[in-house]
Amino acid sequence: MCSYIVEKAKLLGSAKGPNGWMRIDTANVYYDHPFHAPLDHALGIDFISEADGGRDRVAVELSAASARELVAKILAALANGEIEHGKAAHHPMEAAE
């Protein structure tokens, strides 16, 4: 049974899809039965632009272990980048919070 529980993250960025680069402002994140990956359950992330109607998307499906490894590497890359560049890499939306 699919849960259809989706977490939404507001983003500021770009993604490259089948028609080239596109603006993205939202990630829909869920852990459920995948559409394509050969797994019983997968972490799915759909990158979309809600401001542009959300019609185009870039999607990934990852095993739970792969998703956890990716989270660790994202945090490590941010920490190392902040040290290397001598400043914190802040998301422009953080200033509004």
Secondary structure, DSSP 8 states (H G I E B T S, - for coil): ------EEEEEEEEEEETTEEEEEEEEEEEEE--SSSSSSSEEEEEEE-GGGTS-SEEEEEE-HHHHHHHHHHHHHHHHHHHHHHTS----GGGGG-
